Amino acid sequence: MPDYTIRKATANDCQVIASINNEHILAGGSSMVTSTRSAAYFEAMMRNFSDRELIECLELDGEVVGFGLIKRYSDREGYQTSCETAIYLRSHKVRMGLGTKMKLSLIERCKEFGYHHLVAKIVASNKASIAYNLKLGYEVVGVQKEIGNIDGKWLDVTIMQLIL
């Protein structure tokens, strides 16, 4: 395993976070977002985080090559113990175990934040992401059929959960 570090993101990381995110948006198949995001978008997101939300960066040999996100599932009080997690890596850094390391870090942070129910929403055709979440203990709880439409194509989303 290469030398890596996982740390809380800062505003200085927003440009590279946007770049990694945009790589996935432009490639398609892993996000329902269709327009690229700027560093300012992520800076605003981070400013508006509650004390139980964050972005973590994964550095490989000193370079940020991925990020993970913990966001509240809903602002409704009854969902206060639920959150959504997501991981994005540079496409040339997948299948190296880095996504697993990032997700395990997020799971630990979720425990520290007092979350009980973690949700992952994955475009159903993204079999690799579904498989690695299963490996980490997430379970499939359903598929939302034709919930998204990108370029005239209906997309299903697999909903996964991990109960801590």
Secondary structure as UniProt FT lines:
FT   STRAND          4..8
FT   HELIX           11..13
FT   HELIX           14..27
FT   HELIX           39..47
FT   TURN            51..52
FT   STRAND          54..60
FT   TURN            61..62
FT   STRAND          63..72
FT   HELIX           77..79
FT   TURN            80..81
FT   STRAND          82..89
FT   HELIX           91..93
FT   TURN            94..95
FT   HELIX           98..113
FT   STRAND          117..123
FT   TURN            124..125
FT   HELIX           127..135
FT   TURN            136..137
FT   STRAND          139..150
FT   TURN            151..152
FT   STRAND          153..163
//
